[in-house]
Amino acid sequence: MNPRAPGRVLVFGAGGLGREILQVLRDIAASGRSAECVAFAVDPGMEAPDMVHGVPVRRDAAAMLRADTTLQVVVALGNPAAREAIVARLAAEAGARFATLLHPAAWLGETVEIGEGSIVFGFSSLTADVRIGRHVLVNPGCNIAHDCVLGDFATLAPAVAMAGGVRVEHGAELGIGARVAPRLGIGRGAMVGAGAMVIRDVAAGATVAGVPAREL
């Protein structure tokens, strides 16, 4: 797939993930496509510097979006529930539009579908007939095989590997280096620990860890 260039972007969140997303935008721009982080945004009263890597930090995200309808938003919060809450708030308060970011070093098959607001970092691969929902976070070095489905607000930490036909439901999280065997389901809001090897379905809301993964 080849989504449109993100253009001018407001990054909500000025922490580590926000700085990583800034680099994604700069790498997209270096590849010749239109991409610019015009500002970071945080909630009023939240401690944050006035500038991050030369980009100003603002505390009036909704006002900025209402004043400039060309801006798109990326929500730079790793926690799925927090990300979902900010997305809902900015949509309600300012009619926010959300950018979809694909790092130039990510490899995507032509039949991959990616929803609004999702981010795929570099050195990740998404092969054939993969479907990614809205506001999904795919960190660097993930491998997602054919026919996998990631629900809205799912989060994959770096180096997650999923065999074919895996379904990850809304808001589930997979920790760094987790592995998932073919045709399994990871339930809504579930959490898979770092380095886990998932060989059976994970129930909604469950936390699993270990090799093989067991519920804690």
N, C-alpha and C positions, 0 to 999 in steps of 0.2 A: 504494500500500500504506500501511497505517497501523499500524506495530508498536507494541507496548505501551511505555509510558513506562519509561525505564531505572531510575528509582528511585534507590537509594543505590549509588554507584559508587566503586570504588577505581581510581585511574588509576596504572598501572605505568609510571614514567618521569616525571621532573620537569623535563625540558628544554623546548625551544621547542614541540615537538608536544604535550607534556603541558599547557602553558599554553594552547595553542589549543583542546585538548579541554575544558579547564576552561571556556573561554568558550562552547563549544558547549553544555555542560551548563547553564550559567547562562542561555543564550538559550532552551533548551528549557523551563527552569523559568519564565522570564518569559512564555512562551507559554501557561502554565497547566497544563503537564503536570508530573508528578513526576520531578524530576531533581536530584541533589545529589552533588557531589564531596566525599566524607567525608575523603579523604586521598590524597596521592600516595604512591607506594612506590618505593624503589630498593633495589638489592642492598646487603647489609652491606659496609661499607668503602668504598662509593662516595661521592665528594665531592658533597655537595648541601646546600643551606640547610635549616634546620629548618622554615621556613615558605615557601610560595610563594603570593603573593596571598591571604594569610589562611588558607591551607589547610595543615595539618601534613604533613610529609614523614616517612614511616615506613620502617623497614628490616626489617620482619617481616611481609611480605605474606602468606605461607602461614599463619602463626599467626593473623593477622586473619581470613582467610577461613575457617579451621577453626572459629574462635570465633563467627563471625557469618555464618550461612548466607543471610542476606538480601542480603549484599553481592554485587554483580556487578563484573566487572573490565573495564577497557579497557586494552589494551596500547599505550602511546604511544611506539612505536619505529618510525621510518621505514623502517629496513632490513628487508626481508622475512624474511631468514634469522634475524636477531636476534628479530624479532617472533614467528616460528614457534617458536623455541627457548623463549622465555618462556611462550608459550601452553602448550606441551607440559609444561613444568616445573610451572606452577601447576595445571594439570589433574591431573597425577600426584601432586603433593604435597598438594593441598588440595581437589581436586574442584571447581575454580573454575568458576563460571558467568560467561559473558561477555555484556556489554551490546552491543546494536546501537544506534548513534547516527545519527539523521537530523536535520540542522539544520533549523529551521523555514523557512529561506529556500531550501532545496533544493526542486527540482520533480521529482516522481516520478510517472510514469504508473501507472495502477491495476493494470497487469499486470507491474510490476517485482517481482522476487524478490531479497531480500537476505539473506545468511547471517549466522549468529551472529558477533558481534564486529566486524562491519564498521562503517565510519564514512563518512558522506557529509556533506561540509561544505557551507556555504551557497553559493548562486549556481551550483550545479551542476544540470544537467538530465539525467534518465534517462527516455527516452521510452516506447517500447512493447516489451514482451516482452524486457526486459533482465534478465539473470541475473547476480547478484553473489554470489560465493562467500563463504567464511568469512574473517574478519579481513582484508578488503580495505580499502585506504585510498584514498578518492576526495577529493582536496584541492579547495579552492575553485575555482569557475569552470570545472569540467570539463563537457564536453558528450558524452554517450554516446547514440548513436542506436539505432534499433530493432534487436532481435535480437542485440545484442552480448552476449558472455559473458566474465566476468572470473573466472579461477580463484582458488582460495584463496590468500591472502597476496599477491595482486597489489597494486601501488602505482602510483597515478596522481598525479603532481605537479600543481600548479595549472595550470589553463588547457589541459589536454590535451583534444583533440577527436578523437573516433572516429566514422567513418561507419558505416553499417549493416552488421551481420553480421560484425563483427570479433570474433576470439577471442583473448583474452589468457590465457596459461597460468599455472599455479601459480608464484608468486613472481617474475613478471616485473615490471620497473619501466619506466615511461615518464616521461621528464624534462619539465620545465616547458615548456609550449607545444608539445609534440609533436603531430603530426597523423598520422592513420592512414586510408588509403583503404579503400573498402568491401571486405568479405569476405576480409580478410587474417588471417593468424595470427601472433601474437607468441609464440615458443616459451617453454617452461619456463625460468625463471631468466634470460631475456634482458634486456638493458638498451637502451633507446632514449634517445638523448641529447636534451638540451634543444633545442627548436626544430626537431627533425628532421621531415622529411616522408617517411613510410613508404609506399612504393608497391609493395612486394613482401613476401612472407612473411619473417619473421625467425626464424632457426633457434634451437633451444634453446641457451641459454648464450651466444649471440652478443651483441656490443655493436655497435650501429649509430649513426651520426650523420650529419648533413648534409642537404642538399636537392638531389636526393633522398637518402634515407638509404642509406649504404653501410657494410658491415662494416669495423670498424677492425682 
